[in-house]
Amino acid sequence: MAFPRDRDSELTDPRVRRTQAALQRTLIDLVQGRDLSRISVADVAERAGVSRSTFYDHYRDVHELAEAACTAMIDDLIEAIPDPGTGDTSHATPDTLLTFFAHLDEHAGLYRSVLGPQGSARVIDHVRRRATVAAYLGARRAATGDDAPSPTDYTVHVPHDVPAAFTAGALIGVATDWLQHGCPRSPAEMAALTRPLLMTLYREDDRLSPANADPQCS
């Protein structure tokens, strides 16, 4: 008879943390050489030196493992998304965009696999949601000067916000296309090409404050 897992106990059990870390490292290694869709539970378990039943003690499938394995790296990636501002960001934005594309380039095999057409829909949605939260909170801080929640608090609920969603979707789209084409341009070139597009969006966002927003549809 199967019993429900106690997630709180799992998080404090060093044996569980070690096993999960080993499975995550194994998957990250495997996706450097093949698409995520071609990696099975058996592949991960065999490479990690555990049984398939041990794998299922921790994760439902390879996609759930992929989301867990990528979380910390995705957080680093999202932190590099430039903060929209109302002032002159001509100096700060290239730096953060360069960090964003340099991070992708450093882990190109991983991101190409999980964000590509044969990747994980759950991981892609995970990235999109976190990027949207980061863009929204950054814009609200810049516009209001209030002490908004940190962009790293991805559990914060944000309303429907077109500029934030557009920023997240555009950056993910550009990044995925770049990765799928084998990163033909350098991170510095990608930052320089992306910067004016984002600056145009941020200037438009200045005119889209909550006070001027249209009523929600019924």
FIKE-34990 format. One record per residue: residue in three letters; x, y, z negated of N, C-alpha, C in turn. Coordinates in nm, 4 decimals, decimal comma. Layout:
[node "ALA" [X Y Z] [X Y Z] [X Y Z]]
...
//
This chain:
[node "MET" [0,0851 -0,1189 0,0000] [0,0000 0,0000 0,0000] [0,0886 0,1238 0,0000]]
[node "ALA" [0,0612 0,2198 0,0884] [0,1419 0,3407 0,0956] [0,0901 0,4438 -0,0035]]
[node "PHE" [0,1826 0,5099 -0,0722] [0,1464 0,6139 -0,1665] [0,1879 0,7490 -0,1105]]
[node "PRO" [0,1129 0,8544 -0,1408] [0,1510 0,9865 -0,0908] [0,2836 1,0297 -0,1479]]
[node "ARG" [0,3619 1,0995 -0,0659] [0,4934 1,1413 -0,1091] [0,4843 1,2662 -0,1958]]
[node "ASP" [0,5672 1,2719 -0,2977] [0,5754 1,3893 -0,3835] [0,6858 1,4782 -0,3292]]
[node "ARG" [0,6480 1,5813 -0,2523] [0,7456 1,6663 -0,1864] [0,8323 1,7408 -0,2871]]
[node "ASP" [0,7730 1,7859 -0,3984] [0,8515 1,8583 -0,4982] [0,9610 1,7704 -0,5565]]
[node "SER" [0,9281 1,6437 -0,5839] [1,0283 1,5517 -0,6369] [1,1372 1,5240 -0,5345]]
[node "GLU" [1,0965 1,5127 -0,4064] [1,1930 1,4875 -0,3007] [1,2967 1,5985 -0,2918]]
[node "LEU" [1,2513 1,7236 -0,3067] [1,3411 1,8369 -0,2914] [1,4462 1,8417 -0,4007]]
[node "THR" [1,4167 1,7810 -0,5157] [1,5120 1,7837 -0,6266] [1,5943 1,6557 -0,6357]]
[node "ASP" [1,5663 1,5576 -0,5535] [1,6378 1,4303 -0,5564] [1,7593 1,4395 -0,4648]]
[node "PRO" [1,8811 1,4333 -0,5203] [2,0000 1,4477 -0,4354] [2,0121 1,3388 -0,3304]]
[node "ARG" [1,9613 1,2193 -0,3580] [1,9686 1,1114 -0,2589] [1,8812 1,1435 -0,1380]]
[node "VAL" [1,7642 1,2004 -0,1657] [1,6755 1,2396 -0,0565] [1,7395 1,3500 0,0262]]
[node "ARG" [1,7969 1,4483 -0,0399] [1,8606 1,5592 0,0322] [1,9766 1,5101 0,1178]]
[node "ARG" [2,0544 1,4152 0,0636] [2,1677 1,3617 0,1411] [2,1195 1,2872 0,2644]]
[node "THR" [2,0146 1,2050 0,2478] [1,9622 1,1293 0,3614] [1,9057 1,2235 0,4671]]
[node "GLN" [1,8294 1,3227 0,4247] [1,7730 1,4168 0,5200] [1,8821 1,4959 0,5912]]
[node "ALA" [1,9847 1,5361 0,5178] [2,0950 1,6099 0,5798] [2,1665 1,5231 0,6826]]
[node "ALA" [2,1829 1,3944 0,6518] [2,2496 1,3032 0,7455] [2,1657 1,2860 0,8724]]
[node "LEU" [2,0357 1,2723 0,8570] [1,9475 1,2581 0,9736] [1,9484 1,3849 1,0582]]
[node "GLN" [1,9478 1,4996 0,9936] [1,9491 1,6259 1,0671] [2,0798 1,6450 1,1422]]
[node "ARG" [2,1925 1,6162 1,0774] [2,3225 1,6281 1,1455] [2,3291 1,5336 1,2648]]
[node "THR" [2,2748 1,4136 1,2463] [2,2765 1,3145 1,3542] [2,1977 1,3646 1,4749]]
[node "LEU" [2,0795 1,4194 1,4507] [1,9991 1,4686 1,5626] [2,0703 1,5843 1,6334]]
[node "ILE" [2,1296 1,6763 1,5577] [2,2006 1,7886 1,6183] [2,3142 1,7377 1,7060]]
[node "ASP" [2,3831 1,6333 1,6610] [2,4905 1,5735 1,7422] [2,4326 1,5117 1,8703]]
[node "LEU" [2,3211 1,4400 1,8568] [2,2638 1,3694 1,9709] [2,2134 1,4643 2,0792]]
[node "VAL" [2,1544 1,5777 2,0392] [2,0982 1,6668 2,1404] [2,2054 1,7441 2,2164]]
[node "GLN" [2,3294 1,7330 2,1744] [2,4359 1,7950 2,2525] [2,4569 1,7204 2,3850]]
[node "GLY" [2,4169 1,5922 2,3869] [2,4437 1,5122 2,5051] [2,3226 1,4663 2,5837]]
[node "ARG" [2,2020 1,4863 2,5289] [2,0824 1,4435 2,6015] [1,9613 1,5242 2,5572]]
[node "ASP" [1,8570 1,5221 2,6397] [1,7350 1,5946 2,6069] [1,6679 1,5335 2,4846]]
[node "LEU" [1,5984 1,6192 2,4105] [1,5278 1,5728 2,2915] [1,4269 1,4642 2,3261]]
[node "SER" [1,3615 1,4759 2,4422] [1,2591 1,3789 2,4812] [1,3166 1,2392 2,5025]]
[node "ARG" [1,4470 1,2283 2,5196] [1,5113 1,0996 2,5435] [1,5719 1,0406 2,4161]]
[node "ILE" [1,5506 1,1067 2,3040] [1,6036 1,0587 2,1764] [1,4910 0,9943 2,0974]]
[node "SER" [1,5119 0,8710 2,0559] [1,4098 0,7972 1,9822] [1,4445 0,7908 1,8338]]
[node "VAL" [1,3466 0,7495 1,7556] [1,3704 0,7276 1,6129] [1,4814 0,6251 1,5937]]
[node "ALA" [1,4786 0,5206 1,6776] [1,5816 0,4166 1,6673] [1,7209 0,4729 1,6944]]
[node "ASP" [1,7323 0,5642 1,7910] [1,8620 0,6259 1,8207] [1,9168 0,6990 1,6987]]
[node "VAL" [1,8295 0,7791 1,6361] [1,8718 0,8577 1,5203] [1,9077 0,7666 1,4039]]
[node "ALA" [1,8219 0,6700 1,3766] [1,8455 0,5809 1,2636] [1,9749 0,5026 1,2806]]
[node "GLU" [1,9971 0,4498 1,4006] [2,1187 0,3720 1,4244] [2,2433 0,4575 1,4084]]
[node "ARG" [2,2421 0,5784 1,4668] [2,3600 0,6648 1,4565] [2,3839 0,7096 1,3122]]
[node "ALA" [2,2756 0,7311 1,2366] [2,2887 0,7767 1,0980] [2,3187 0,6627 1,0017]]
[node "GLY" [2,3048 0,5395 1,0484] [2,3331 0,4252 0,9629] [2,2236 0,3953 0,8621]]
[node "VAL" [2,0972 0,4251 0,9013] [1,9842 0,3945 0,8141] [1,8826 0,3130 0,8934]]
[node "SER" [1,7863 0,2569 0,8220] [1,6818 0,1798 0,8888] [1,5727 0,2725 0,9411]]
[node "ARG" [1,4919 0,2207 1,0322] [1,3800 0,3008 1,0831] [1,2801 0,3304 0,9720]]
[node "SER" [1,2616 0,2363 0,8799] [1,1682 0,2615 0,7697] [1,2184 0,3757 0,6813]]
[node "THR" [1,3511 0,3844 0,6646] [1,4068 0,4957 0,5885] [1,3802 0,6274 0,6606]]
[node "PHE" [1,3940 0,6267 0,7927] [1,3631 0,7466 0,8701] [1,2198 0,7907 0,8426]]
[node "TYR" [1,1251 0,6967 0,8511] [0,9845 0,7310 0,8347] [0,9494 0,7679 0,6902]]
[node "ASP" [1,0375 0,7374 0,5961] [1,0174 0,7847 0,4596] [1,0297 0,9365 0,4511]]
[node "HIS" [1,0985 0,9952 0,5500] [1,1283 1,1381 0,5440] [1,0610 1,2207 0,6540]]
[node "TYR" [1,0441 1,1616 0,7726] [0,9896 1,2375 0,8850] [0,8907 1,1528 0,9635]]
[node "ARG" [0,7891 1,2202 1,0193] [0,6875 1,1486 1,0981] [0,7441 1,1024 1,2318]]
[node "ASP" [0,8287 1,1874 1,2926] [0,8821 1,1568 1,4244] [1,0044 1,2430 1,4501]]
[node "VAL" [1,0608 1,2293 1,5683] [1,1814 1,3032 1,6032] [1,1542 1,4530 1,6091]]
[node "HIS" [1,0339 1,4923 1,6503] [1,0026 1,6343 1,6603] [0,9976 1,7016 1,5232]]
[node "GLU" [0,9434 1,6314 1,4243] [0,9436 1,6869 1,2891] [1,0862 1,6985 1,2377]]
[node "LEU" [1,1694 1,5992 1,2662] [1,3103 1,6057 1,2286] [1,3785 1,7226 1,2983]]
[node "ALA" [1,3459 1,7441 1,4259] [1,4074 1,8537 1,5010] [1,3743 1,9879 1,4377]]
[node "GLU" [1,2490 2,0049 1,3970] [1,2112 2,1311 1,3338] [1,2880 2,1519 1,2039]]
[node "ALA" [1,3005 2,0451 1,1241] [1,3753 2,0564 0,9986] [1,5229 2,0828 1,0247]]
[node "ALA" [1,5787 2,0149 1,1241] [1,7222 2,0285 1,1526] [1,7557 2,1673 1,2052]]
[node "CYS" [1,6612 2,2280 1,2759] [1,6869 2,3571 1,3390] [1,6520 2,4762 1,2508]]
[node "THR" [1,5843 2,4525 1,1388] [1,5314 2,5641 1,0603] [1,6394 2,6643 1,0210]]
[node "ALA" [1,7479 2,6157 0,9608] [1,8525 2,7080 0,9152] [1,9154 2,7810 1,0327]]
[node "MET" [1,9394 2,7087 1,1429] [1,9996 2,7716 1,2596] [1,9027 2,8701 1,3235]]
[node "ILE" [1,7741 2,8367 1,3243] [1,6739 2,9273 1,3790] [1,6669 3,0544 1,2946]]
[node "ASP" [1,6765 3,0401 1,1625] [1,6764 3,1578 1,0761] [1,7919 3,2505 1,1112]]
[node "ASP" [1,9097 3,1933 1,1354] [2,0244 3,2748 1,1772] [1,9961 3,3432 1,3102]]
[node "LEU" [1,9337 3,2693 1,4013] [1,9023 3,3237 1,5329] [1,8037 3,4397 1,5213]]
[node "ILE" [1,6978 3,4225 1,4433] [1,5955 3,5252 1,4304] [1,6506 3,6484 1,3609]]
[node "GLU" [1,7419 3,6298 1,2660] [1,8019 3,7443 1,1975] [1,8742 3,8360 1,2955]]
[node "ALA" [1,9142 3,7829 1,4105] [1,9879 3,8622 1,5088] [1,8964 3,9404 1,6019]]
[node "ILE" [1,7639 3,9219 1,5893] [1,6722 3,9995 1,6728] [1,6798 4,1447 1,6294]]
[node "PRO" [1,7000 4,2382 1,7219] [1,7162 4,3784 1,6846] [1,5915 4,4351 1,6184]]
[node "ASP" [1,6149 4,5180 1,5169] [1,5079 4,5861 1,4463] [1,4625 4,7062 1,5271]]
[node "PRO" [1,3370 4,7111 1,5668] [1,2904 4,8299 1,6375] [1,2928 4,9499 1,5453]]
[node "GLY" [1,3229 5,0641 1,5987] [1,3287 5,1851 1,5170] [1,2724 5,3029 1,5922]]
[node "THR" [1,2431 5,4073 1,5193] [1,1889 5,5266 1,5814] [1,2980 5,6234 1,6223]]
[node "GLY" [1,4204 5,5981 1,5767] [1,5295 5,6874 1,6093] [1,6152 5,6316 1,7195]]
[node "ASP" [1,7376 5,6825 1,7274] [1,8305 5,6386 1,8317] [1,8954 5,5085 1,7895]]
[node "THR" [1,8631 5,4006 1,8580] [1,9196 5,2691 1,8246] [2,0196 5,2251 1,9297]]
[node "SER" [2,0727 5,3200 2,0041] [2,1596 5,2848 2,1167] [2,2875 5,2175 2,0726]]
[node "HIS" [2,3283 5,2419 1,9468] [2,4522 5,1788 1,8999] [2,4242 5,0469 1,8306]]
[node "ALA" [2,3159 5,0412 1,7513] [2,2890 4,9197 1,6741] [2,2363 4,8075 1,7611]]
[node "THR" [2,1496 4,8396 1,8577] [2,0814 4,7348 1,9331] [2,1754 4,6457 2,0123]]
[node "PRO" [2,2752 4,6988 2,0849] [2,3642 4,6085 2,1572] [2,4343 4,5100 2,0659]]
[node "ASP" [2,4689 4,5547 1,9425] [2,5375 4,4662 1,8499] [2,4487 4,3492 1,8091]]
[node "THR" [2,3227 4,3784 1,7733] [2,2344 4,2711 1,7308] [2,1965 4,1807 1,8479]]
[node "LEU" [2,1783 4,2383 1,9647] [2,1502 4,1558 2,0815] [2,2697 4,0692 2,1177]]
[node "LEU" [2,3888 4,1227 2,1043] [2,5083 4,0432 2,1314] [2,5167 3,9270 2,0340]]
[node "THR" [2,4860 3,9521 1,9064] [2,4847 3,8441 1,8070] [2,3823 3,7378 1,8448]]
[node "PHE" [2,2643 3,7832 1,8889] [2,1566 3,6929 1,9291] [2,2025 3,5993 2,0410]]
[node "PHE" [2,2575 3,6569 2,1494] [2,2984 3,5749 2,2630] [2,4260 3,4957 2,2338]]
[node "ALA" [2,5143 3,5492 2,1505] [2,6350 3,4745 2,1137] [2,5990 3,3504 2,0330]]
[node "HIS" [2,4988 3,3636 1,9467] [2,4530 3,2481 1,8677] [2,3946 3,1417 1,9598]]
[node "LEU" [2,3139 3,1847 2,0561] [2,2588 3,0893 2,1524] [2,3699 3,0197 2,2304]]
[node "ASP" [2,4679 3,0967 2,2727] [2,5780 3,0423 2,3517] [2,6585 2,9409 2,2721]]
[node "GLU" [2,6799 2,9711 2,1438] [2,7584 2,8807 2,0576] [2,6895 2,7461 2,0408]]
[node "HIS" [2,5571 2,7468 2,0370] [2,4795 2,6233 2,0165] [2,3912 2,5958 2,1379]]
[node "ALA" [2,4457 2,6189 2,2575] [2,3667 2,6099 2,3802] [2,3048 2,4717 2,3996]]
[node "GLY" [2,3792 2,3664 2,3701] [2,3270 2,2316 2,3893] [2,2029 2,2058 2,3054]]
[node "LEU" [2,2071 2,2498 2,1800] [2,0937 2,2302 2,0908] [1,9722 2,3081 2,1393]]
[node "TYR" [1,9900 2,4383 2,1635] [1,8761 2,5213 2,2013] [1,8228 2,4860 2,3396]]
[node "ARG" [1,9110 2,4481 2,4306] [1,8649 2,4075 2,5641] [1,7744 2,2851 2,5532]]
[node "SER" [1,8080 2,1974 2,4612] [1,7311 2,0749 2,4458] [1,5968 2,1002 2,3771]]
[node "VAL" [1,5978 2,1745 2,2668] [1,4734 2,1890 2,1901] [1,3804 2,2951 2,2475]]
[node "LEU" [1,4346 2,3932 2,3232] [1,3497 2,4985 2,3786] [1,3138 2,4759 2,5246]]
[node "GLY" [1,3742 2,3780 2,5878] [1,3524 2,3530 2,7291] [1,2221 2,2815 2,7582]]
[node "PRO" [1,1956 2,2516 2,8850] [1,0688 2,1898 2,9256] [1,0472 2,0512 2,8673]]
[node "GLN" [1,1554 1,9821 2,8318] [1,1431 1,8495 2,7702] [1,1683 1,8561 2,6200]]
[node "GLY" [1,1602 1,9735 2,5632] [1,1908 1,9919 2,4217] [1,0714 1,9665 2,3315]]
[node "SER" [1,0690 2,0371 2,2189] [0,9655 2,0165 2,1186] [0,8719 2,1363 2,1128]]
[node "ALA" [0,7431 2,1134 2,1371] [0,6449 2,2215 2,1291] [0,6396 2,2775 1,9876]]
[node "ARG" [0,6591 2,1917 1,8876] [0,6545 2,2384 1,7496] [0,7718 2,3313 1,7195]]
[node "VAL" [0,8901 2,2968 1,7702] [1,0059 2,3824 1,7472] [0,9888 2,5156 1,8200]]
[node "ILE" [0,9393 2,5108 1,9437] [0,9180 2,6332 2,0205] [0,8194 2,7242 1,9476]]
[node "ASP" [0,7097 2,6674 1,8966] [0,6120 2,7482 1,8237] [0,6711 2,8009 1,6940]]
[node "HIS" [0,7553 2,7209 1,6310] [0,8238 2,7621 1,5078] [0,9091 2,8864 1,5354]]
[node "VAL" [0,9854 2,8840 1,6426] [1,0688 2,9979 1,6798] [0,9815 3,1193 1,7116]]
[node "ARG" [0,8766 3,0976 1,7900] [0,7903 3,2089 1,8299] [0,7264 3,2762 1,7101]]
[node "ARG" [0,6746 3,1967 1,6166] [0,6079 3,2539 1,5004] [0,7065 3,3333 1,4142]]
[node "ARG" [0,8241 3,2782 1,3922] [0,9220 3,3483 1,3085] [0,9722 3,4749 1,3763]]
[node "ALA" [0,9921 3,4684 1,5065] [1,0379 3,5868 1,5791] [0,9313 3,6961 1,5757]]
[node "THR" [0,8040 3,6580 1,5853] [0,6958 3,7560 1,5804] [0,6907 3,8242 1,4443]]
[node "VAL" [0,7037 3,7467 1,3371] [0,7040 3,8043 1,2023] [0,8205 3,9021 1,1862]]
[node "ALA" [0,9397 3,8617 1,2314] [1,0569 3,9477 1,2182] [1,0380 4,0784 1,2945]]
[node "ALA" [0,9852 4,0697 1,4163] [0,9641 4,1901 1,4975] [0,8580 4,2798 1,4352]]
[node "TYR" [0,7506 4,2208 1,3856] [0,6423 4,2993 1,3261] [0,6891 4,3734 1,2009]]
[node "LEU" [0,7544 4,3015 1,1095] [0,7965 4,3646 0,9847] [0,9044 4,4692 1,0087]]
[node "GLY" [0,9928 4,4433 1,1031] [1,0950 4,5423 1,1352] [1,0340 4,6704 1,1895]]
[node "ALA" [0,9344 4,6573 1,2760] [0,8684 4,7749 1,3331] [0,7912 4,8517 1,2275]]
[node "ARG" [0,7245 4,7806 1,1373] [0,6478 4,8493 1,0332] [0,7413 4,9239 0,9378]]
[node "ARG" [0,8538 4,8666 0,9046] [0,9506 4,9361 0,8185] [0,9980 5,0643 0,8837]]
[node "ALA" [1,0318 5,0532 1,0124] [1,0839 5,1691 1,0840] [0,9781 5,2782 1,0976]]
[node "ALA" [0,8529 5,2394 1,1170] [0,7464 5,3364 1,1416] [0,6974 5,4033 1,0142]]
[node "THR" [0,6936 5,3297 0,9027] [0,6329 5,3824 0,7804] [0,7339 5,4185 0,6731]]
[node "GLY" [0,8521 5,3575 0,6771] [0,9500 5,3812 0,5719] [0,9154 5,3103 0,4427]]
[node "ASP" [0,8105 5,2289 0,4440] [0,7720 5,1558 0,3227] [0,8647 5,0385 0,2985]]
[node "ASP" [0,8610 4,9881 0,1747] [0,9387 4,8689 0,1413] [0,8594 4,7461 0,1833]]
[node "ALA" [0,8588 4,7186 0,3126] [0,7867 4,6023 0,3642] [0,8582 4,4745 0,3251]]
[node "PRO" [0,7891 4,3597 0,3257] [0,8551 4,2331 0,2964] [0,9714 4,2092 0,3911]]
[node "SER" [1,0725 4,1424 0,3425] [1,1904 4,1145 0,4239] [1,1525 4,0282 0,5429]]
[node "PRO" [1,2165 4,0504 0,6592] [1,1889 3,9651 0,7748] [1,2201 3,8181 0,7499]]
[node "THR" [1,3016 3,7891 0,6477] [1,3330 3,6499 0,6197] [1,2178 3,5787 0,5482]]
[node "ASP" [1,1173 3,6540 0,5016] [1,0004 3,5917 0,4395] [0,9007 3,5573 0,5499]]
[node "TYR" [0,9226 3,4421 0,6143] [0,8424 3,4066 0,7303] [0,7049 3,3538 0,6941]]
[node "THR" [0,6744 3,3462 0,5642] [0,5406 3,3036 0,5230] [0,4431 3,4207 0,5205]]
[node "VAL" [0,4942 3,5432 0,5380] [0,4087 3,6614 0,5359] [0,3087 3,6548 0,6505]]
[node "HIS" [0,1818 3,6813 0,6190] [0,0798 3,6847 0,7240] [0,0866 3,8187 0,7949]]
[node "VAL" [0,0902 3,8159 0,9270] [0,0888 3,9404 1,0038] [-0,0352 3,9398 1,0929]]
[node "PRO" [-0,0938 4,0569 1,1159] [-0,2109 4,0645 1,2040] [-0,1689 4,0487 1,3492]]
[node "HIS" [-0,2691 4,0397 1,4346] [-0,2407 4,0374 1,5781] [-0,1721 4,1683 1,6156]]
[node "ASP" [-0,0504 4,1594 1,6676] [0,0274 4,2790 1,7005] [0,0922 4,2560 1,8364]]
[node "VAL" [0,0448 4,3302 1,9375] [0,0910 4,3062 2,0746] [0,2409 4,3328 2,0913]]
[node "PRO" [0,2947 4,4466 2,0452] [0,4391 4,4689 2,0633] [0,5252 4,3615 1,9972]]
[node "ALA" [0,4884 4,3183 1,8763] [0,5665 4,2158 1,8076] [0,5616 4,0834 1,8826]]
[node "ALA" [0,4412 4,0448 1,9246] [0,4271 3,9195 1,9991] [0,4994 3,9269 2,1326]]
[node "PHE" [0,4911 4,0435 2,1968] [0,5575 4,0610 2,3257] [0,7093 4,0537 2,3092]]
[node "THR" [0,7617 4,1198 2,2056] [0,9059 4,1161 2,1802] [0,9535 3,9732 2,1599]]
[node "ALA" [0,8818 3,8990 2,0748] [0,9204 3,7611 2,0468] [0,9139 3,6753 2,1723]]
[node "GLY" [0,8018 3,6860 2,2447] [0,7859 3,6044 2,3653] [0,8865 3,6395 2,4727]]
[node "ALA" [0,9137 3,7698 2,4892] [1,0085 3,8122 2,5923] [1,1494 3,7632 2,5624]]
[node "LEU" [1,1930 3,7770 2,4392] [1,3286 3,7340 2,4045] [1,3438 3,5825 2,4173]]
[node "ILE" [1,2424 3,5091 2,3734] [1,2490 3,3632 2,3849] [1,2484 3,3228 2,5321]]
[node "GLY" [1,1662 3,3910 2,6132] [1,1610 3,3598 2,7556] [1,2931 3,3860 2,8248]]
[node "VAL" [1,3525 3,5031 2,7989] [1,4817 3,5369 2,8583] [1,5889 3,4384 2,8129]]
[node "ALA" [1,5900 3,4090 2,6836] [1,6908 3,3193 2,6286] [1,6777 3,1788 2,6883]]
[node "THR" [1,5544 3,1287 2,6977] [1,5327 2,9945 2,7517] [1,5739 2,9863 2,8977]]
[node "ASP" [1,5393 3,0881 2,9760] [1,5770 3,0899 3,1170] [1,7289 3,0917 3,1320]]
[node "TRP" [1,7945 3,1709 3,0511] [1,9418 3,1797 3,0527] [2,0041 3,0436 3,0189]]
[node "LEU" [1,9511 2,9792 2,9156] [2,0033 2,8485 2,8744] [1,9817 2,7431 2,9825]]
[node "GLN" [1,8610 2,7419 3,0415] [1,8297 2,6409 3,1412] [1,9134 2,6573 3,2680]]
[node "HIS" [1,9627 2,7773 3,2937] [2,0485 2,8004 3,4097] [2,1965 2,7847 3,3758]]
[node "GLY" [2,2251 2,7325 3,2567] [2,3636 2,7062 3,2203] [2,4410 2,8275 3,1738]]
[node "CYS" [2,3712 2,9288 3,1213] [2,4341 3,0503 3,0687] [2,5291 3,1136 3,1708]]
[node "PRO" [2,4765 3,1522 3,2896] [2,5632 3,2053 3,3946] [2,6229 3,3414 3,3623]]
[node "ARG" [2,5604 3,4166 3,2733] [2,6147 3,5455 3,2307] [2,6671 3,5347 3,0880]]
[node "SER" [2,7593 3,6194 3,0532] [2,8156 3,6193 2,9181] [2,7138 3,6768 2,8197]]
[node "PRO" [2,7292 3,6470 2,6884] [2,6407 3,7083 2,5898] [2,6415 3,8608 2,5971]]
[node "ALA" [2,7581 3,9203 2,6228] [2,7657 4,0663 2,6321] [2,6843 4,1182 2,7498]]
[node "GLU" [2,6906 4,0485 2,8630] [2,6119 4,0895 2,9792] [2,4627 4,0763 2,9513]]
[node "MET" [2,4241 3,9678 2,8852] [2,2831 3,9483 2,8540] [2,2321 4,0568 2,7590]]
[node "ALA" [2,3144 4,0941 2,6618] [2,2752 4,2005 2,5699] [2,2568 4,3317 2,6445]]
[node "ALA" [2,3488 4,3628 2,7363] [2,3410 4,4880 2,8114] [2,2187 4,4914 2,9025]]
[node "LEU" [2,1825 4,3780 2,9604] [2,0675 4,3724 3,0502] [1,9353 4,3777 2,9740]]
[node "THR" [1,9345 4,3201 2,8547] [1,8105 4,3124 2,7767] [1,7817 4,4425 2,7023]]
[node "ARG" [1,8855 4,5134 2,6640] [1,8693 4,6333 2,5816] [1,7706 4,7355 2,6394]]
[node "PRO" [1,7847 4,7798 2,7661] [1,6916 4,8830 2,8152] [1,5469 4,8358 2,8183]]
[node "LEU" [1,5247 4,7063 2,8371] [1,3879 4,6535 2,8374] [1,3262 4,6651 2,6986]]
[node "LEU" [1,4041 4,6312 2,5966] [1,3535 4,6421 2,4601] [1,3349 4,7872 2,4191]]
[node "MET" [1,4254 4,8730 2,4605] [1,4129 5,0145 2,4250] [1,2856 5,0747 2,4834]]
[node "THR" [1,2493 5,0328 2,6043] [1,1241 5,0790 2,6641] [1,0051 5,0330 2,5805]]
[node "LEU" [1,0080 4,9088 2,5367] [0,9003 4,8562 2,4535] [0,8926 4,9312 2,3219]]
[node "TYR" [1,0074 4,9573 2,2591] [1,0064 5,0247 2,1295] [0,9545 5,1680 2,1407]]
[node "ARG" [0,9840 5,2335 2,2515] [0,9308 5,3687 2,2700] [0,7790 5,3640 2,2841]]
[node "GLU" [0,7290 5,2625 2,3537] [0,5837 5,2462 2,3643] [0,5235 5,2130 2,2289]]
[node "ASP" [0,5960 5,1326 2,1490] [0,5440 5,0908 2,0186] [0,5263 5,2096 1,9258]]
[node "ASP" [0,6082 5,3141 1,9421] [0,5943 5,4323 1,8584] [0,4557 5,4944 1,8719]]
[node "ARG" [0,3922 5,4744 1,9892] [0,2608 5,5330 2,0132] [0,1474 5,4391 1,9750]]
[node "LEU" [0,1838 5,3184 1,9259] [0,0810 5,2186 1,8959] [0,0728 5,1933 1,7461]]
[node "SER" [0,0627 5,2979 1,6677] [0,0546 5,2829 1,5223] [-0,0806 5,2248 1,4857]]
[node "PRO" [-0,0934 5,1622 1,3646] [-0,2220 5,1061 1,3253] [-0,3358 5,2078 1,3285]]
[node "ALA" [-0,3028 5,3366 1,3020] [-0,4093 5,4374 1,2991] [-0,4701 5,4596 1,4367]]
[node "ASN" [-0,3899 5,4333 1,5419] [-0,4375 5,4555 1,6768] [-0,4850 5,3275 1,7460]]
[node "ALA" [-0,4863 5,2189 1,6733] [-0,5220 5,0912 1,7343] [-0,6725 5,0850 1,7607]]
[node "ASP" [-0,7086 5,0116 1,8628] [-0,8499 4,9932 1,8945] [-0,9142 4,8993 1,7930]]
[node "PRO" [-1,0448 4,9108 1,7701] [-1,1130 4,8176 1,6800] [-1,0985 4,6745 1,7302]]
[node "GLN" [-1,1006 4,5814 1,6366] [-1,0900 4,4397 1,6745] [-1,2158 4,3987 1,7486]]
[node "CYS" [-1,1969 4,3051 1,8408] [-1,3128 4,2533 1,9127] [-1,3983 4,1684 1,8205]]
[node "SER" [-1,5262 4,1636 1,8449] [-1,6179 4,0875 1,7597] [-1,6308 3,9456 1,8099]]
//
